[in-house]
Amino acid sequence: MAADAGAARRPTALITGASGGIGAALAREFAAHGYDLVLVARRQDRLVTIARALAGAYGIAARVIEADLARPQAPDEIYQQVEAQGVAVEVLVNNAGFGTYGPFAETDLRAELEMLQVNVVALTHLTKLFLRDMLARGHGKVLNVASTAAFQPGPLAAVYYATKAYVLSLSEALANEVQGTGVTVTALCPGPTATGFQRRARMEDTRLMRSPLVMDAAAVARVGYRALMAGETVAIPGWTNRALTAAVRLMPRRLVTRIVRQVSERTHAR
């Protein structure tokens, strides 16, 4: 989609995983605050629908890039497309990610290697590329979508929890490195959220996803946007999630792991 004449006066946010869930909600949040958008995901048809709707509703310019971040070349290709269009990305939102469910010895290795590529490697690669430009300009923001899963081990979703621990650790370290540069890095750590994530990970029937902790994606996006604009390092939506992550730090690690295992088990409800 072509940018309009006013695009040069508006900052641009690039959002991965923007075709649904938290990514789409973040796209709406940025559009509502006057940002032009570069929306990235595997499903171009969904991206185009969202881009057109947001452009029409908020008068912003929205571009789409179809990309599968499970491909190692994808981050370079995304960066090159943005560069070729002369777009300066003011905000990078690394939201794309997925999970798998089940005992580690039984889960699909290929799916988990792809998960590592999307959740960890592509996020790192994109951050490296766009952060350098932000530092050169002396301003910019990075929002990495982690999870409350980042704060403890996760039996039955072991690799997913580990990827989110990486995202949180990386974000906190980078936030420290860029202090005083005009660039900020924020980790958004939502708890269970009503999105398509659970269906893909086959986690709909777990105790966690049937608990009252489940939040709406739009509410998570609002918290993430405000925290990013305020330059916060870590944002945890929901007071219950904040209380639980604080409690985790005080409890014995073995007990925490046992509790996570219990809430991650299926209820067998249909």
VENLINNOR-V282642 format. One record per residue. RES is the residue in one letter. PHI is phi in radians with two decimals (none if undefined). PSI is psi in degrees with one decimal (NA if undefined). Layout:
res=[RES/RES]
phi=[PHI/PHI]
psi=[PSI/PSI]
//
This chain:
res=[M/A/A/D/A/G/A/A/R/R/P/T/A/L/I/T/G/A/S/G/G/I/G/A/A/L/A/R/E/F/A/A/H/G/Y/D/L/V/L/V/A/R/R/Q/D/R/L/V/T/I/A/R/A/L/A/G/A/Y/G/I/A/A/R/V/I/E/A/D/L/A/R/P/Q/A/P/D/E/I/Y/Q/Q/V/E/A/Q/G/V/A/V/E/V/L/V/N/N/A/G/F/G/T/Y/G/P/F/A/E/T/D/L/R/A/E/L/E/M/L/Q/V/N/V/V/A/L/T/H/L/T/K/L/F/L/R/D/M/L/A/R/G/H/G/K/V/L/N/V/A/S/T/A/A/F/Q/P/G/P/L/A/A/V/Y/Y/A/T/K/A/Y/V/L/S/L/S/E/A/L/A/N/E/V/Q/G/T/G/V/T/V/T/A/L/C/P/G/P/T/A/T/G/F/Q/R/R/A/R/M/E/D/T/R/L/M/R/S/P/L/V/M/D/A/A/A/V/A/R/V/G/Y/R/A/L/M/A/G/E/T/V/A/I/P/G/W/T/N/R/A/L/T/A/A/V/R/L/M/P/R/R/L/V/T/R/I/V/R/Q/V/S/E/R/T/H/A/R]
phi=[none/-1.37/-1.38/-1.59/-1.16/-1.52/-1.08/-1.13/-1.58/-1.97/-1.28/-2.07/-1.98/-1.77/-2.20/-1.57/1.08/-1.59/-1.50/-3.12/1.02/-1.10/-1.08/-1.15/-1.15/-1.17/-1.04/-1.12/-1.11/-1.16/-1.07/-1.11/-1.73/1.52/-1.56/-1.26/-2.25/-2.10/-1.79/-2.15/-2.99/-1.39/-1.69/-1.13/-1.08/-1.17/-1.07/-1.09/-1.06/-1.16/-1.06/-1.11/-1.12/-1.24/-1.09/-1.22/-1.34/-2.09/1.20/-1.86/-1.69/-2.29/-1.80/-2.21/-2.27/-1.41/-2.71/-1.84/-1.24/-1.29/-1.51/-1.01/-1.39/-1.02/-1.02/-1.09/-1.14/-1.09/-1.06/-1.14/-1.13/-1.13/-1.06/-1.12/-1.55/1.18/-1.67/-1.66/-1.42/-1.43/-2.29/-1.86/-1.98/-1.59/-1.87/-1.01/3.10/-2.67/-2.29/-2.25/-2.29/2.29/-1.02/-0.96/-1.17/-1.93/-1.31/-1.33/-1.11/-1.05/-1.10/-1.26/-1.16/-1.14/-1.07/-1.08/-1.11/-1.32/-1.26/-2.02/-1.21/-1.11/-1.04/-1.12/-1.10/-1.10/-1.09/-1.03/-1.14/-1.44/-1.12/-1.02/-1.15/-1.08/-1.14/-1.14/-1.43/1.47/-2.86/2.62/-2.49/-2.14/-2.05/-1.80/-1.50/-1.71/-3.11/-1.13/-1.07/-1.18/-1.64/-2.77/-1.16/-2.31/-0.94/1.40/-2.59/-1.04/-1.25/-1.04/-1.03/-1.14/-1.13/-1.29/-1.10/-1.08/-1.05/-1.13/-1.08/-1.05/-1.10/-1.12/-1.16/-1.17/-1.01/-1.22/-1.10/-1.67/-0.99/1.44/-1.70/1.59/-1.97/-2.22/-2.25/-2.22/-1.80/-1.66/-2.10/-1.29/-1.45/-1.00/-2.31/-1.30/-2.51/-1.37/-1.01/-1.13/-1.13/-1.14/-1.46/1.05/-2.00/-1.05/-1.68/-1.37/-1.02/-1.06/-1.37/-1.79/-1.59/-1.27/-1.33/-1.11/-1.86/-1.49/-1.06/-1.14/-1.16/-1.09/-1.10/-1.09/-1.10/-1.10/-1.10/-1.09/-1.13/-1.09/-1.14/-1.45/1.30/-1.24/-1.45/-2.29/-2.20/-2.08/-1.21/1.59/-1.13/-1.14/-1.10/-1.13/-1.15/-1.17/-1.19/-1.20/-1.13/-1.00/-1.19/-1.73/-1.62/-1.01/-1.01/-1.13/-1.17/-1.03/-1.10/-1.14/-1.15/-1.07/-1.04/-1.13/-1.33/-1.51/-1.30/-1.27/-1.51/1.19/-1.37/-2.25]
psi=[134.5/146.6/153.1/179.0/-24.0/-1.1/-32.4/-20.7/-4.9/144.0/160.2/135.5/129.1/125.7/121.7/157.2/39.1/6.0/-1.7/176.1/-139.4/-35.9/-45.6/-37.6/-38.3/-38.1/-44.2/-38.9/-46.1/-41.0/-41.0/-24.2/15.7/17.9/138.3/159.0/144.7/111.5/128.3/132.2/177.5/-29.9/98.9/-35.9/-42.7/-40.5/-44.2/-42.0/-46.0/-43.8/-45.2/-41.7/-43.8/-38.5/-41.2/-37.6/-34.0/-2.7/30.1/169.6/134.8/120.2/156.8/143.9/116.9/120.5/141.5/107.0/-4.8/-13.5/125.2/-27.2/-13.5/-46.0/-43.2/-40.6/-40.8/-47.5/-42.8/-38.3/-42.3/-44.2/-42.8/-29.2/1.4/30.2/126.7/113.9/112.1/-33.3/126.8/123.6/108.2/90.4/-25.1/136.5/160.3/170.9/169.3/160.4/140.0/169.0/136.7/-38.6/-15.7/-15.0/162.4/121.4/-43.2/-42.5/-38.8/-34.6/-38.5/-38.1/-43.8/-38.9/-44.5/-53.2/-30.2/-59.6/-49.7/-40.7/-44.4/-44.0/-49.0/-40.9/-42.8/-46.2/-49.4/-29.0/-38.6/-43.2/-41.0/-43.0/-37.4/-35.1/-21.0/16.7/154.2/166.1/143.4/129.1/113.9/122.6/107.0/-127.6/160.4/-16.8/-19.0/-16.6/-2.9/161.6/156.8/82.0/140.5/-6.4/45.2/-44.0/-40.6/-49.2/-40.4/-37.3/-37.6/-30.4/-38.9/-46.9/-43.4/-46.3/-46.0/-45.6/-43.6/-39.2/-44.0/-36.9/-37.5/-42.4/-33.9/7.6/134.1/4.1/-11.2/-1.1/141.7/154.7/129.3/136.5/121.9/123.2/77.0/153.8/-159.7/131.4/141.4/96.5/-174.9/-3.0/-46.2/-37.2/-44.3/-37.8/-4.5/44.9/12.1/-32.3/13.8/156.1/-36.2/-45.7/-10.0/11.3/164.6/0.9/-16.1/126.6/166.0/141.0/-36.3/-38.6/-40.0/-43.0/-39.6/-43.7/-43.8/-42.7/-47.6/-42.1/-40.6/-46.6/-30.2/-6.2/23.1/149.1/-42.0/132.3/125.4/108.0/136.6/125.9/-32.8/-42.8/-39.4/-40.6/-41.3/-40.8/-31.1/-40.5/-36.1/-35.7/-20.8/-14.6/152.3/137.8/-39.9/-38.2/-42.6/-45.2/-38.9/-40.9/-43.0/-39.5/-43.1/-44.0/-16.7/-10.8/153.3/148.5/-14.5/11.5/150.6/NA]
//
